[in-house]
């Protein structure tokens, strides 16, 4: 029993970090209505800044391409390093709010999620460029003297960190009730426009809360660094259990948020010795399932994750119109020959980049179906692709299932996983769905892809070349990269692209667009909204799975990182850059995949290959503010007729639903 008590007390350390980040999420949501999933990235970069100051005395600015380092001192002190790091975190949050999230305050809520994804990718990429991706371990800040409590001995730093978070939560609660700033923040959360009429400045109130939230996150990241290794990805993903705790508190209660965070930390600590005692529980990544279970419990209890904002938070930006394709067959007949010629003309890394872009474009098509046609945002598409990719490796590598049977089975498995995810989240939409898929993606990464029996451990999983009737269609072999694989990827992309384009004008596609425009209006018109969303999830997952199979064939060996949450976020980013309302946007997104054609151009022509993720992340942020529909979208076609031979809708509501316009700009279901 003492082992369990000690493990639970040690769990207070991670729980305190979740609580501090969760408090920041509550602050930013109350003040601006934004779920800032980049919150963990703020803490990550500030912690790296602290480590760099303590070790070499350098101030490292979050920029690339310019001299980012400024040497401050040869004898850095703890006070200097801590102060500079907290100030940098506050300035990062202030710049992010003023330049990105405040301009999006009347945009579609999903655009704030997309912008936060872009910001996370950019900060992670900058940290990798400037600090490297290896784990770093910092000297402890809080005293670690042994403390005897409840019959066990534990380091005192966990309890001290938990106590500091409790004091911070109590201070925030008191501030929100008994200070003018706190009362003004609560007023902004209730009705921003009325608060402005009373002489307050909601923008600056929100900015101050963002800075305070970032300082809390940075402080927690610095204090917990000796407990957890500093890493750009793992530190950024601390936001997931913090988000689960904040959702438990309704993104409004400091007390419930802290209680939920400590509960998660203690439960994760309790699982450690339990897994040793109960053999069937000794599975990797099991603790990562706890945040997902908590989020599902909150969603099942309330029917929603995010509480509605007041009427003052008006959404005025419409959804981009989804125009029907003009001549999908003509585009197919033109695009395929161009692709074939390009594959034969290009050689070496240029052909390899094109072939990877073709495979990545198939995954981007899954966003067109789910986000472009139905308006649902998933942050777990690459996790679904990974289900197919790793199953393909097992089917062809160990079981000897031949091509094309193996990829068909693997794609079907991804579709089943998407069906399950769609059924579980069928009552959710918009940002709620994005958050639950983010939590699910982390759980799949840790519990499934982190299992050596699935991914092959450090050695990874080998994917043999696809062969049919003795013809080798693989990438590797004589003449690498072989053009045969490019032709296979091109054929799959052409078939999928044509199918997605035709789906837009099919009966199912029209039902999807009606659901996207207004779920209540669609239900009143006799459309089964939940069934339509589940079908969209299934089709989207099948496309992602097929793309995962192509990625597996193209890489030859898959590892834990091939289909992680970071990959899902990056694919969402590149799909958003191209545009999720058309097949053309998916093709542009495919060009931007890691190692794709755009990467080859950046690396071979401009020497900027290492900055691809930075540039993509920044591009997402800029486009979310200035051109949320993506590069390919053309708004000038919105008023044109739908085309000959296609049914027309009479009346304003019917035409808006047919074109996929948002007939409910205020966001009221």
ZAMAR-448412 format. One record per residue (C-alpha): x, y, z; residue number from 1. Coordinates in pm, 1 decimal. Layout:
N
> c1	c2	c3	n
> X	Y	Z	NUM
...
This chain:
669
> c1	c2	c3	n
> 0.0	0.0	0.0	1
> 287.3	237.9	72.9	2
> 401.1	199.6	-288.1	3
> 63.0	319.4	-411.5	4
> 56.3	611.9	-169.5	5
> 405.0	720.4	-276.1	6
> 311.6	694.5	-645.3	7
> -1.5	903.5	-592.1	8
> 192.7	1172.2	-405.8	9
> 451.3	1181.0	-682.8	10
> 165.1	1226.4	-929.2	11
> 96.5	1564.6	-770.9	12
> 395.2	1702.8	-963.9	13
> 257.8	1641.0	-1314.8	14
> -88.7	1724.0	-1182.9	15
> 36.3	2065.5	-1073.1	16
> 168.1	2132.1	-1425.2	17
> -166.6	2030.5	-1575.7	18
> -337.5	2259.4	-1325.4	19
> -118.2	2560.6	-1404.5	20
> -171.9	2517.2	-1778.6	21
> -542.2	2456.8	-1721.3	22
> -571.7	2780.3	-1523.7	23
> -418.9	2961.8	-1819.3	24
> -669.5	2802.3	-2057.2	25
> -952.0	2920.2	-1831.7	26
> -811.5	3274.3	-1826.5	27
> -779.4	3297.8	-2205.0	28
> -1123.4	3151.3	-2268.0	29
> -1299.0	3373.3	-2015.2	30
> -1136.7	3682.5	-2160.1	31
> -1145.9	3608.7	-2533.3	32
> -1342.9	3291.0	-2599.8	33
> -1035.0	3119.5	-2748.3	34
> -924.3	2763.8	-2671.2	35
> -551.7	2821.8	-2707.8	36
> -402.0	2480.1	-2780.1	37
> -70.9	2661.4	-2841.2	38
> -58.4	2730.5	-2466.8	39
> 179.9	2440.8	-2406.6	40
> 409.8	2570.4	-2680.3	41
> 441.5	2901.7	-2493.4	42
> 553.5	2711.5	-2183.9	43
> 792.6	2501.4	-2391.5	44
> 971.0	2796.3	-2551.8	45
> 994.9	2991.0	-2225.0	46
> 1149.0	2686.7	-2054.9	47
> 1405.7	2652.9	-2333.2	48
> 1486.1	3021.6	-2290.8	49
> 1537.0	2969.4	-1917.7	50
> 1766.1	2671.4	-1982.7	51
> 1972.2	2865.3	-2237.3	52
> 2017.8	3161.8	-2003.8	53
> 2119.8	2941.6	-1714.6	54
> 2372.2	2747.6	-1922.0	55
> 2531.1	3005.3	-2155.1	56
> 2370.5	3340.3	-2069.3	57
> 2206.9	3391.1	-2411.2	58
> 1873.8	3547.9	-2493.6	59
> 1729.7	3346.9	-2786.8	60
> 1460.2	3526.5	-2983.4	61
> 1180.1	3319.8	-3144.4	62
> 1287.5	3409.2	-3498.6	63
> 1480.6	3229.6	-3770.8	64
> 1686.1	3359.4	-4057.5	65
> 1818.5	3647.0	-3843.3	66
> 2086.6	3643.0	-3571.9	67
> 1859.4	3522.7	-3290.9	68
> 2105.8	3513.6	-3002.2	69
> 2197.2	3801.7	-2776.9	70
> 2461.0	3734.1	-2512.2	71
> 2344.7	3895.2	-2188.8	72
> 2594.0	3781.5	-1927.9	73
> 2877.2	3540.9	-1852.0	74
> 2748.2	3478.9	-1500.2	75
> 2375.2	3413.6	-1532.4	76
> 2173.5	3396.8	-1213.0	77
> 1849.9	3219.2	-1140.5	78
> 1664.4	3545.5	-1091.2	79
> 1778.0	3685.6	-1426.7	80
> 1697.8	3366.5	-1616.2	81
> 1354.6	3333.6	-1456.8	82
> 1261.6	3699.1	-1507.6	83
> 1366.8	3711.0	-1872.1	84
> 1188.7	3383.9	-1948.7	85
> 863.4	3497.2	-1791.3	86
> 878.3	3829.2	-1974.3	87
> 938.5	3649.5	-2303.5	88
> 639.1	3423.2	-2240.6	89
> 422.0	3726.2	-2167.4	90
> 538.2	3905.8	-2481.9	91
> 481.5	3595.7	-2695.2	92
> 126.2	3571.0	-2564.9	93
> 64.2	3943.0	-2615.7	94
> 189.3	3935.0	-2974.5	95
> -11.9	3620.9	-3048.7	96
> -331.3	3773.6	-2916.6	97
> -295.8	4114.8	-3080.2	98
> -171.3	3990.3	-3418.6	99
> -363.3	3664.3	-3453.4	100
> -648.5	3592.0	-3217.3	101
> -798.4	3936.9	-3170.5	102
> -839.6	3980.9	-3549.1	103
> -1015.5	3640.6	-3546.2	104
> -1263.1	3731.8	-3272.1	105
> -1552.3	3743.3	-3522.0	106
> -1425.4	3463.6	-3744.2	107
> -1561.9	3111.8	-3746.1	108
> -1455.2	2949.7	-3413.9	109
> -1271.0	2670.1	-3596.8	110
> -1034.2	2927.3	-3747.2	111
> -895.9	3004.7	-3401.2	112
> -814.1	2634.3	-3363.9	113
> -641.8	2630.6	-3702.9	114
> -444.1	2944.0	-3611.9	115
> -342.3	2789.0	-3278.3	116
> -226.6	2476.6	-3463.7	117
> -12.9	2690.6	-3695.0	118
> 134.1	2876.5	-3398.0	119
> 216.9	2548.0	-3223.1	120
> 390.6	2411.7	-3531.8	121
> 588.9	2731.7	-3581.2	122
> 708.1	2747.4	-3217.8	123
> 800.8	2378.7	-3214.9	124
> 995.1	2415.5	-3538.6	125
> 1174.9	2727.5	-3414.3	126
> 1270.3	2544.0	-3093.9	127
> 1408.9	2250.2	-3293.5	128
> 1611.9	2481.5	-3517.1	129
> 1756.0	2684.0	-3229.1	130
> 1783.0	2429.9	-2947.7	131
> 1773.1	2087.7	-3114.4	132
> 1527.3	1804.5	-3061.1	133
> 1719.2	1601.5	-2801.4	134
> 1587.4	1575.1	-2447.5	135
> 1736.8	1821.6	-2201.5	136
> 1740.5	1787.6	-1824.2	137
> 1755.5	2096.8	-1604.8	138
> 1879.3	2141.7	-1252.3	139
> 1598.7	2146.1	-994.4	140
> 1460.7	2480.9	-883.3	141
> 1250.3	2373.9	-584.7	142
> 1418.6	2190.4	-295.2	143
> 1407.5	1812.2	-321.8	144
> 1469.5	1724.4	40.3	145
> 1298.3	1402.0	153.8	146
> 959.5	1453.3	314.1	147
> 788.3	1192.7	535.9	148
> 414.2	1190.1	480.0	149
> 144.6	922.7	524.0	150
> 408.0	665.0	604.8	151
> 613.0	719.0	288.8	152
> 908.7	933.1	187.9	153
> 879.1	1154.5	-120.9	154
> 1074.7	1453.1	-257.1	155
> 935.9	1780.2	-131.0	156
> 936.8	1954.2	-470.9	157
> 616.0	1780.8	-585.8	158
> 421.4	1898.2	-285.3	159
> 570.7	2247.0	-303.6	160
> 473.7	2275.8	-669.8	161
> 122.0	2158.5	-589.1	162
> 99.1	2410.5	-307.7	163
> 212.5	2694.5	-534.6	164
> -55.0	2604.4	-789.7	165
> -324.5	2595.7	-522.3	166
> -214.8	2940.0	-402.0	167
> -220.2	3068.3	-761.3	168
> -570.7	2930.4	-814.5	169
> -691.1	3089.2	-492.3	170
> -537.5	3420.3	-596.7	171
> -704.0	3407.4	-937.7	172
> -1038.7	3326.7	-777.3	173
> -1004.2	3617.4	-534.4	174
> -898.3	3849.2	-814.1	175
> -1197.4	3750.2	-1025.4	176
> -1439.7	3828.6	-742.5	177
> -1297.2	4126.7	-559.3	178
> -1089.1	4335.4	-800.8	179
> -1198.5	4569.0	-1078.8	180
> -981.1	4381.1	-1328.2	181
> -1135.2	4048.4	-1229.9	182
> -1487.7	4184.0	-1245.9	183
> -1414.9	4338.4	-1586.4	184
> -1284.0	4002.9	-1710.8	185
> -1602.4	3830.4	-1596.3	186
> -1805.6	4101.8	-1766.2	187
> -1616.8	4049.9	-2092.5	188
> -1689.5	3678.3	-2071.8	189
> -2060.7	3752.1	-2026.8	190
> -2104.4	4029.9	-2285.1	191
> -1809.7	4194.1	-2458.4	192
> -2004.5	4466.9	-2636.9	193
> -2192.1	4581.2	-2326.3	194
> -1864.9	4588.5	-2132.7	195
> -1717.4	4815.6	-2400.4	196
> -2018.6	5047.2	-2375.9	197
> -1951.6	5080.6	-2002.1	198
> -1608.3	5227.9	-2075.2	199
> -1393.1	4916.2	-2042.1	200
> -1153.2	4801.2	-2313.4	201
> -1221.0	4429.6	-2376.6	202
> -917.8	4395.4	-2604.1	203
> -669.8	4507.2	-2340.7	204
> -846.6	4310.1	-2069.1	205
> -811.1	3998.8	-2283.1	206
> -446.9	4080.0	-2362.6	207
> -364.3	4110.9	-1992.6	208
> -526.5	3776.1	-1922.5	209
> -329.9	3615.0	-2207.2	210
> -5.6	3748.4	-2062.4	211
> -94.7	3628.6	-1713.4	212
> -183.8	3284.1	-1849.8	213
> 147.2	3259.6	-2035.8	214
> 343.7	3356.3	-1724.8	215
> 169.1	3081.5	-1527.0	216
> 244.3	2829.1	-1801.7	217
> 608.9	2930.8	-1824.9	218
> 654.6	2918.8	-1448.5	219
> 506.0	2570.3	-1432.7	220
> 723.7	2453.9	-1722.8	221
> 1040.0	2580.9	-1556.0	222
> 957.8	2435.1	-1215.3	223
> 865.0	2092.3	-1351.9	224
> 1163.1	2065.9	-1590.2	225
> 1370.5	1852.3	-1348.0	226
> 1076.8	1608.9	-1321.8	227
> 1013.3	1579.7	-1696.8	228
> 1268.2	1596.3	-1978.4	229
> 1249.9	1915.7	-2183.1	230
> 1143.6	1836.0	-2540.3	231
> 963.7	2050.5	-2802.5	232
> 690.7	1793.1	-2864.1	233
> 626.3	1647.5	-2519.9	234
> 618.2	1987.9	-2350.3	235
> 372.9	2124.5	-2606.3	236
> 144.1	1824.0	-2552.5	237
> 115.0	1895.4	-2179.3	238
> -176.3	2107.5	-2294.8	239
> -386.9	1794.1	-2360.7	240
> -435.8	1675.9	-1997.7	241
> -455.4	2042.4	-1897.7	242
> -735.2	2087.5	-2149.8	243
> -919.3	1787.1	-2006.6	244
> -900.9	1941.5	-1659.1	245
> -1014.0	2282.3	-1785.0	246
> -1309.3	2125.7	-1967.4	247
> -1409.2	1952.2	-1644.9	248
> -1421.4	2298.2	-1488.9	249
> -1636.0	2427.9	-1773.7	250
> -1351.6	2662.6	-1873.5	251
> -1474.8	2890.7	-1598.2	252
> -1406.5	2732.9	-1258.7	253
> -1053.0	2761.5	-1120.2	254
> -1129.5	2518.0	-838.9	255
> -1270.6	2240.0	-1055.9	256
> -985.7	2282.4	-1303.3	257
> -724.3	2236.2	-1030.8	258
> -914.6	1943.3	-880.5	259
> -943.2	1773.4	-1218.4	260
> -574.0	1827.5	-1292.6	261
> -462.1	1686.8	-959.2	262
> -702.1	1397.5	-1007.3	263
> -543.4	1316.7	-1343.1	264
> -191.4	1338.5	-1202.4	265
> -272.9	1120.7	-900.7	266
> -457.1	865.6	-1117.2	267
> -163.7	843.7	-1357.2	268
> 69.9	795.0	-1062.0	269
> -157.5	525.9	-917.8	270
> -146.5	335.9	-1247.8	271
> 231.8	293.3	-1235.3	272
> 249.0	36.7	-951.6	273
> -89.3	-106.3	-1053.6	274
> 50.1	-196.0	-1395.0	275
> 334.2	-382.1	-1226.3	276
> 96.8	-580.1	-1006.2	277
> -168.2	-655.4	-1269.6	278
> -3.6	-811.6	-1572.5	279
> -274.1	-739.9	-1831.9	280
> -261.3	-368.1	-1743.8	281
> 110.8	-347.3	-1813.5	282
> 65.6	-182.5	-2152.2	283
> 253.4	126.1	-2275.9	284
> 59.3	449.4	-2302.4	285
> -223.2	340.1	-2074.1	286
> -193.9	656.6	-1866.4	287
> -249.7	868.4	-2177.1	288
> -600.8	723.1	-2200.8	289
> -709.9	895.0	-1879.6	290
> -748.0	1245.7	-2031.0	291
> -953.1	1098.3	-2315.4	292
> -1177.5	913.6	-2069.6	293
> -1227.5	1235.8	-1874.2	294
> -1312.5	1434.7	-2187.4	295
> -1556.9	1167.3	-2306.4	296
> -1719.9	1167.7	-1962.5	297
> -1761.0	1546.6	-1974.8	298
> -1904.0	1529.8	-2327.3	299
> -2143.9	1250.7	-2231.8	300
> -2257.9	1434.3	-1920.5	301
> -2313.8	1775.7	-2077.9	302
> -2366.6	1690.8	-2444.1	303
> -2099.1	1947.4	-2525.9	304
> -1746.5	2033.9	-2419.8	305
> -1729.3	2410.9	-2448.7	306
> -1993.6	2622.4	-2277.7	307
> -2166.1	2874.0	-2505.4	308
> -2047.0	3231.6	-2502.0	309
> -2287.3	3519.2	-2463.7	310
> -2465.0	3691.0	-2745.0	311
> -2201.5	3958.3	-2741.3	312
> -1951.8	3718.8	-2898.7	313
> -2098.2	3736.8	-3248.0	314
> -1955.7	3543.1	-3538.0	315
> -1984.3	3756.3	-3848.0	316
> -1756.6	3577.0	-4095.6	317
> -1940.3	3327.7	-4318.5	318
> -1811.9	2987.4	-4409.7	319
> -1644.0	2978.3	-4751.4	320
> -1869.4	2864.0	-5032.9	321
> -1804.3	2512.5	-5162.6	322
> -1844.0	2554.2	-5536.4	323
> -1932.7	2247.6	-5745.2	324
> -1642.9	2134.3	-5965.6	325
> -1671.3	2260.7	-6321.4	326
> -1530.8	1967.6	-6519.6	327
> -1384.4	1699.2	-6290.1	328
> -1337.0	1454.6	-6575.6	329
> -1157.2	1720.7	-6782.0	330
> -930.8	1799.0	-6489.5	331
> -855.5	1429.2	-6453.4	332
> -772.6	1389.1	-6822.4	333
> -541.3	1691.2	-6806.0	334
> -379.7	1632.7	-6468.9	335
> -287.7	1265.7	-6505.9	336
> -78.9	1311.9	-6824.9	337
> 94.1	1611.5	-6670.0	338
> 177.1	1402.7	-6364.6	339
> 305.7	1114.2	-6574.6	340
> 531.1	1344.0	-6776.6	341
> 662.2	1507.9	-6458.0	342
> 744.1	1169.4	-6304.1	343
> 950.7	1065.7	-6606.9	344
> 1123.1	1402.7	-6650.0	345
> 1220.5	1451.6	-6284.5	346
> 1501.6	1250.5	-6129.5	347
> 1661.4	1197.5	-5792.2	348
> 1531.8	1406.3	-5502.2	349
> 1295.1	1595.7	-5733.9	350
> 1106.0	1279.5	-5828.5	351
> 1114.3	1161.0	-5468.1	352
> 961.9	1491.1	-5355.6	353
> 686.6	1464.7	-5616.9	354
> 603.7	1106.7	-5518.6	355
> 579.2	1201.6	-5151.3	356
> 356.3	1494.4	-5245.5	357
> 123.5	1262.3	-5436.8	358
> 88.6	1036.8	-5131.2	359
> 39.2	1331.4	-4895.9	360
> -229.5	1484.0	-5117.8	361
> -446.7	1176.4	-5058.8	362
> -440.4	1247.9	-4683.7	363
> -524.6	1613.9	-4754.7	364
> -831.8	1497.8	-4948.6	365
> -965.8	1354.7	-4623.0	366
> -985.4	1710.5	-4487.0	367
> -1185.0	1818.0	-4793.4	368
> -1452.7	1558.6	-4718.5	369
> -1468.1	1612.2	-4343.2	370
> -1390.9	1981.7	-4300.0	371
> -1473.0	2128.5	-4639.6	372
> -1799.1	1943.7	-4704.2	373
> -1931.9	1883.6	-4352.4	374
> -1758.7	2155.5	-4149.6	375
> -1612.5	1910.3	-3896.2	376
> -1253.6	1960.4	-3781.1	377
> -1043.6	1656.7	-3686.9	378
> -695.5	1672.9	-3536.8	379
> -642.1	1297.1	-3558.9	380
> -630.8	1230.6	-3933.0	381
> -272.6	1108.6	-3930.4	382
> -354.4	883.1	-3637.8	383
> -616.5	719.1	-3859.9	384
> -359.2	703.6	-4138.7	385
> -124.5	533.4	-3895.6	386
> -381.0	263.0	-3819.6	387
> -368.7	167.9	-4187.8	388
> 6.7	218.8	-4224.4	389
> 112.5	-4.8	-3935.8	390
> -149.1	-267.5	-4019.4	391
> -19.0	-270.9	-4376.9	392
> 333.2	-337.0	-4248.4	393
> 206.7	-626.2	-4039.2	394
> -8.2	-773.7	-4317.7	395
> 253.5	-765.1	-4592.7	396
> 567.0	-799.3	-4382.3	397
> 475.3	-1078.3	-4140.6	398
> 156.4	-1239.0	-4267.1	399
> 244.3	-1232.0	-4636.4	400
> -87.3	-1084.2	-4750.6	401
> -30.8	-975.2	-5112.1	402
> -87.9	-641.4	-5279.0	403
> -356.3	-505.0	-5335.2	404
> -542.6	-710.5	-5073.3	405
> -326.5	-580.8	-4785.9	406
> -383.1	-207.0	-4849.0	407
> -755.8	-270.6	-4900.4	408
> -778.9	-441.1	-4560.1	409
> -568.1	-168.6	-4397.9	410
> -784.8	106.1	-4550.6	411
> -1097.2	-72.6	-4430.9	412
> -950.5	-85.6	-4078.7	413
> -889.1	290.3	-4087.0	414
> -1247.3	342.3	-4205.7	415
> -1374.4	133.0	-3912.7	416
> -1163.7	342.8	-3672.7	417
> -1311.7	657.4	-3829.2	418
> -1660.0	509.0	-3797.6	419
> -1600.3	445.5	-3426.8	420
> -1467.2	798.6	-3375.9	421
> -1764.2	940.2	-3566.7	422
> -2014.9	744.9	-3357.9	423
> -1849.6	850.6	-3032.3	424
> -1843.3	1217.7	-3134.0	425
> -2161.0	1233.1	-3343.8	426
> -2321.9	1479.1	-3101.3	427
> -2024.0	1713.8	-3120.3	428
> -1923.3	1964.9	-3384.8	429
> -1685.5	2251.0	-3450.3	430
> -1429.1	2322.3	-3182.2	431
> -1573.4	2052.5	-2953.5	432
> -1492.0	1790.9	-3214.9	433
> -1145.4	1932.9	-3276.3	434
> -1061.8	1907.5	-2906.8	435
> -1189.7	1554.2	-2861.6	436
> -999.1	1433.4	-3168.6	437
> -683.8	1602.7	-3037.6	438
> -715.6	1414.6	-2709.2	439
> -796.9	1092.8	-2897.0	440
> -495.1	1142.8	-3123.2	441
> -262.2	1168.9	-2824.9	442
> -418.2	856.8	-2672.1	443
> -372.3	660.9	-2996.7	444
> -14.4	781.6	-3026.9	445
> 80.5	675.8	-2675.4	446
> -131.2	363.6	-2628.8	447
> -120.0	216.9	-2981.7	448
> 175.6	358.3	-3172.3	449
> 385.6	353.5	-2855.0	450
> 336.7	-22.4	-2824.9	451
> 640.8	-209.8	-2965.3	452
> 412.6	-497.3	-3064.0	453
> 237.9	-259.4	-3305.3	454
> 519.0	-38.5	-3432.5	455
> 821.0	-265.1	-3388.3	456
> 986.2	-53.4	-3118.7	457
> 1305.8	131.0	-3201.9	458
> 1358.0	-78.1	-3515.6	459
> 1023.9	31.0	-3658.7	460
> 802.0	-162.6	-3897.9	461
> 923.5	-255.5	-4245.6	462
> 682.0	-218.1	-4538.2	463
> 773.9	-438.6	-4839.1	464
> 741.9	-306.1	-5192.0	465
> 397.9	-360.0	-5346.7	466
> 407.3	-626.0	-5617.0	467
> 137.2	-754.0	-5848.6	468
> 174.7	-1026.6	-6114.6	469
> 552.2	-1006.1	-6068.6	470
> 560.7	-630.4	-6133.2	471
> 740.8	-434.9	-5860.2	472
> 560.7	-104.2	-5790.1	473
> 779.4	-3.4	-5497.1	474
> 991.3	305.7	-5443.8	475
> 1317.6	134.1	-5350.9	476
> 1536.1	-67.1	-5582.4	477
> 1737.7	-2.0	-5896.0	478
> 1675.7	351.0	-6019.4	479
> 1567.0	482.7	-5679.1	480
> 1332.5	661.6	-5653.4	481
> 1154.4	433.4	-5897.8	482
> 894.7	586.0	-6124.7	483
> 666.3	282.6	-6079.4	484
> 573.5	394.2	-5728.1	485
> 501.9	744.2	-5854.6	486
> 263.0	604.9	-6115.0	487
> 89.2	400.5	-5844.9	488
> 52.9	704.1	-5618.2	489
> -68.3	915.0	-5910.9	490
> -333.1	657.8	-6002.4	491
> -459.4	640.0	-5643.2	492
> -464.4	1019.8	-5610.9	493
> -645.9	1060.9	-5942.9	494
> -914.7	810.1	-5844.5	495
> -959.8	962.3	-5498.6	496
> -958.3	1319.5	-5629.1	497
> -1219.1	1239.1	-5894.4	498
> -1432.8	1062.3	-5635.1	499
> -1417.8	1354.8	-5392.9	500
> -1504.8	1598.3	-5670.9	501
> -1804.3	1388.5	-5776.0	502
> -1912.1	1352.5	-5414.0	503
> -1969.4	1729.2	-5404.8	504
> -2258.9	1702.5	-5653.3	505
> -2391.4	1363.5	-5537.6	506
> -2689.6	1330.0	-5306.0	507
> -2465.1	1247.4	-5009.7	508
> -2250.0	1551.7	-5082.6	509
> -2556.1	1776.5	-5088.1	510
> -2664.4	1636.8	-4753.4	511
> -2316.0	1704.4	-4617.3	512
> -2329.7	2066.1	-4732.2	513
> -2673.4	2109.8	-4578.8	514
> -2539.3	1982.1	-4245.6	515
> -2241.0	2215.3	-4278.4	516
> -2462.6	2517.4	-4340.6	517
> -2710.5	2460.5	-4057.7	518
> -2774.1	2137.4	-3873.5	519
> -3120.1	2232.9	-3753.6	520
> -3232.0	2340.3	-4098.5	521
> -3092.0	2017.8	-4243.8	522
> -3277.1	1809.7	-3984.3	523
> -3598.1	2002.1	-4058.6	524
> -3551.4	1914.6	-4426.9	525
> -3549.1	1544.2	-4338.8	526
> -3171.5	1485.1	-4335.9	527
> -3034.0	1248.2	-4072.7	528
> -2761.9	1480.4	-3941.7	529
> -2581.4	1230.6	-3720.6	530
> -2579.0	960.2	-3985.6	531
> -2440.7	1207.0	-4239.7	532
> -2160.5	1311.3	-4006.0	533
> -2072.1	950.2	-3926.0	534
> -2058.8	867.9	-4298.2	535
> -1833.9	1169.3	-4355.2	536
> -1601.8	1050.3	-4077.8	537
> -1588.6	703.3	-4230.7	538
> -1512.6	826.0	-4583.4	539
> -1256.2	1072.8	-4454.2	540
> -1084.3	804.4	-4246.6	541
> -1074.8	571.0	-4547.6	542
> -898.9	841.9	-4750.2	543
> -656.4	907.5	-4465.1	544
> -591.5	532.6	-4436.0	545
> -525.3	500.5	-4807.6	546
> -282.5	791.2	-4781.0	547
> -120.2	617.0	-4483.8	548
> -65.0	306.5	-4697.2	549
> 103.7	515.0	-4967.7	550
> 318.3	687.1	-4705.0	551
> 417.1	344.9	-4571.1	552
> 516.6	222.1	-4916.8	553
> 704.8	546.9	-4978.9	554
> 902.1	541.6	-4653.1	555
> 969.2	168.2	-4648.9	556
> 998.1	169.7	-4269.6	557
> 751.2	325.1	-4027.4	558
> 833.7	441.9	-3675.6	559
> 657.0	583.8	-3372.4	560
> 685.1	937.7	-3508.0	561
> 555.2	864.1	-3857.2	562
> 190.1	917.0	-3762.6	563
> 200.5	1105.5	-3432.5	564
> -9.7	1399.0	-3317.2	565
> 250.3	1643.2	-3445.9	566
> 212.3	1491.4	-3792.4	567
> -167.5	1529.3	-3765.4	568
> -131.7	1896.0	-3674.3	569
> 111.1	1953.6	-3959.3	570
> -116.8	1789.9	-4215.3	571
> -406.2	2002.7	-4093.0	572
> -182.5	2305.2	-4139.9	573
> -84.3	2226.3	-4496.6	574
> -442.9	2132.9	-4586.5	575
> -557.0	2468.7	-4448.6	576
> -291.0	2651.3	-4650.2	577
> -413.0	2494.9	-4973.4	578
> -781.0	2516.3	-4882.6	579
> -1018.1	2246.2	-4761.5	580
> -1311.1	2330.0	-4988.2	581
> -1177.5	2180.7	-5310.3	582
> -963.6	1906.3	-5457.9	583
> -724.0	2174.1	-5584.9	584
> -658.2	2282.9	-5227.1	585
> -566.1	1924.8	-5135.5	586
> -322.1	1911.7	-5427.1	587
> -154.4	2231.4	-5306.1	588
> -142.3	2084.5	-4955.7	589
> 24.8	1773.4	-5095.3	590
> 304.2	1984.2	-5238.5	591
> 380.8	2107.8	-4884.8	592
> 414.2	1770.3	-4709.6	593
> 741.5	1695.1	-4529.3	594
> 996.7	1592.0	-4789.2	595
> 756.2	1685.2	-5068.5	596
> 810.8	1891.5	-5378.7	597
> 791.2	2227.8	-5200.8	598
> 1047.8	2106.5	-4945.6	599
> 1277.1	2001.2	-5231.6	600
> 1247.5	2344.7	-5389.5	601
> 1317.5	2517.8	-5058.0	602
> 1615.0	2294.5	-4990.0	603
> 1776.8	2269.5	-5334.8	604
> 1702.6	2619.1	-5466.4	605
> 1681.9	2845.1	-5162.1	606
> 1867.2	2640.1	-4899.1	607
> 1571.5	2674.8	-4659.7	608
> 1471.5	2310.9	-4622.9	609
> 1516.4	2309.9	-4244.8	610
> 1270.0	2597.6	-4214.2	611
> 980.5	2424.8	-4392.5	612
> 776.1	2361.9	-4078.3	613
> 840.5	2713.6	-3953.5	614
> 722.3	2860.8	-4282.5	615
> 415.6	2634.6	-4295.4	616
> 318.8	2720.7	-3940.5	617
> 351.6	3092.8	-4007.0	618
> 163.8	3055.9	-4335.6	619
> -127.7	2896.0	-4152.3	620
> -136.1	3179.5	-3899.4	621
> -124.7	3448.8	-4167.2	622
> -383.1	3280.5	-4388.8	623
> -617.0	3220.3	-4094.3	624
> -630.7	3596.2	-4046.2	625
> -612.3	3721.7	-4405.3	626
> -741.9	3435.5	-4624.1	627
> -907.3	3166.9	-4410.9	628
> -1041.6	2975.0	-4712.2	629
> -687.8	2892.1	-4834.6	630
> -477.5	2977.5	-5136.4	631
> -688.0	2796.5	-5396.5	632
> -1025.5	2939.7	-5297.1	633
> -1171.2	3201.9	-5533.3	634
> -1458.0	3401.2	-5387.0	635
> -1543.6	3564.9	-5719.2	636
> -1725.1	3249.8	-5832.4	637
> -1976.6	3259.7	-5548.9	638
> -2251.1	3420.3	-5751.6	639
> -2226.5	3202.4	-6058.8	640
> -2489.5	2943.0	-6143.3	641
> -2427.0	2588.6	-6034.2	642
> -2392.6	2463.0	-6389.7	643
> -2600.1	2291.8	-6654.4	644
> -2771.0	1968.3	-6575.1	645
> -2749.2	2018.6	-6197.8	646
> -3057.3	2072.1	-5981.9	647
> -3115.6	2426.3	-5870.3	648
> -3257.4	2542.2	-5542.1	649
> -3518.8	2811.8	-5528.7	650
> -3523.5	3058.5	-5245.5	651
> -3241.0	3211.4	-5048.9	652
> -3212.7	2933.5	-4791.1	653
> -3212.9	2658.7	-5054.5	654
> -2941.6	2825.9	-5263.7	655
> -2724.4	2891.2	-4957.1	656
> -2749.0	2529.1	-4847.5	657
> -2678.2	2405.5	-5202.1	658
> -2364.7	2618.0	-5228.7	659
> -2253.9	2534.0	-4876.8	660
> -2292.7	2886.2	-4743.0	661
> -2329.0	2947.2	-4372.1	662
> -2692.1	3043.3	-4319.4	663
> -2631.7	3068.5	-3947.0	664
> -2346.2	3319.3	-3909.4	665
> -2406.9	3370.5	-3541.0	666
> -2312.8	3012.7	-3464.4	667
> -2648.5	2928.0	-3301.6	668
> -2734.2	2563.0	-3376.4	669
